[in-house]
Amino acid sequence: MATAPTLTPGHEGTLVLNMGPQHPSTHGVLRLVLEIEGENVVRMMPDIGYLHTGIEKTAEAKFYQQVVVLTDRIDYLCPLTNNLCYVLAVEKLLGLEPPPRAQWMRVMLNELSRIASHLVWLGTHALDIGAMTVFLYCFREREDILRLFEMVSGQRMMTSYFRIGGLALEPPLGFFERVRRFADLFPSRVDEYEALLTGNRIWIERTRGVAHLSAEDAVALGVTGPSLRASGVDIDLRRDMPYSAYDRFQFKVPVSQEGDVYARYLVRVQELRESIGIVRQALDGMPEGPVKADAPKVVLPDREKMKTQMEALIYHFKIVTEGFAVPAGEVYQAIESPRGEMGYYVVSDGTAKPHRVHMRSPSYANLQALPRMCEGKLIADVVAAIGSIDIVLGEIDR
């Protein structure tokens, strides 16, 4: 039976202290063991636990399309991002390319997911440090985005909207108009967040120069995403290894050199502005055409076809009851999630169920940087450091 890791005081006058869970979402999955001397952190050891989801193993017993439902649960703040990464991996194995309209829709919805995820991070991070108004503002806009997701997919959070080969359905009438109204409004909302925090003396004193992480340490520890870019490393997979239709969009990758909590805040706030810019471009240039690839043995037919075409009815029956075989092989597909590099390694043995699915989740790797950020610093800064790396415990469950 495994025992919970702990620290033995290594210095005279130090004390070992269990910290956490400091947030309701960290119950059972993250505890910090601190060796402290007075108010200073001498050493830190994160002790991670389990959500007992078993998603990677469960995936081996499901048809390829059924696994999409599981990917929603890994990072419940941006389920569409996980949907996308998985379906891209399987499409690589199949050699299948979705039509342009589906590609652009995927980009637009993923950027809305990034905004929704960053809003949860900003609101809860500010709340951890003592600023409550920002939390209420951020959840107001996040609610707007969840309504958009509900409109297009029928679900607010566990959307499962992407399909291998395209999208589940054509967006309903009025959807794009509502997205545009949100895109017109949102920049003024970001101005409000910044008016409350960016020049706020208390915010600056609680974040600037706190939990510093150098570029060398960030790279060595496998940190990715905004936390890496806040340390001065200019890497973003949307630009450097474009997928879907990202190579058709213009956007800046915010980078900061300071590597502290304040820098991570600034990078993500700038990303909010860049993401809404991408959403606008997607609205302006959205191609016409189908949202599903012409692959009758993989993609479910439209309902109308099933009413009039016997072949469509047969394909539907076979896909639902038997799945579809994927050529034997293995593939790794990575995308830029709101927290960093999200990757799926999928192995096919030529049957209708994946032989192996493994996820490279950014939160799991980013958490490694926490001791480097906090050792030698004050206990009061630990909560700010945790919030600044924006972990989601569903990704850390192993």
Salt bridges, closest charged atoms under 4 A:
GLU35 OE2 - HIS11 ND1 3.35
GLU35 OE1 - ARG43 NE 2.71
ASP47 OD2 - ARG31 NH2 2.70
GLU56 OE2 - HIS358 ND1 3.03
GLU60 OE1 - LYS57 NZ 3.03
GLU60 OE2 - ARG356 NH1 3.80
ASP72 OD2 - ARG73 NH1 3.86
ASP75 OD2 - ARG339 NH2 2.71
GLU91 OE2 - ARG106 NH2 2.83
GLU111 OE1 - ARG114 NE 3.12
GLU111 OE1 - ARG238 NH1 3.12
GLU141 OE2 - ARG140 NE 2.53
GLU141 OE2 - ARG189 NE 3.24
GLU143 OE2 - ARG156 NH1 2.73
ASP144 OD1 - ARG147 NH1 3.24
GLU170 OE2 - ARG101 NH2 2.59
ASP184 OD1 - ARG280 NH2 2.88
ASP191 OD1 - ARG273 NH2 2.87
GLU192 OE1 - ARG140 NH2 2.87
GLU192 OE2 - ARG189 NH1 3.74
GLU194 OE2 - ARG273 NH2 2.98
GLU205 OE2 - ARG201 NE 3.44
ASP217 OD1 - ARG372 NH1 2.89
ASP234 OD1 - ARG239 NH2 3.13
ASP236 OD2 - ARG229 NH1 3.74
ASP236 OD2 - ARG238 NH2 2.77
ASP240 OD1 - ARG239 NE 2.76
GLU271 OE1 - HIS118 NE2 2.86
GLU271 OE2 - ARG229 NH2 2.61
ASP284 OD1 - ARG180 NH2 3.11
GLU288 OE1 - ARG101 NH1 3.96
ASP302 OD1 - LYS292 NZ 3.28
GLU304 OE2 - LYS307 NZ 3.20
GLU322 OE1 - LYS318 NZ 3.21
GLU336 OE2 - ARG229 NH1 2.97
ASP349 OD2 - HIS355 ND1 3.92
ASP390 OD2 - ARG339 NH1 2.84
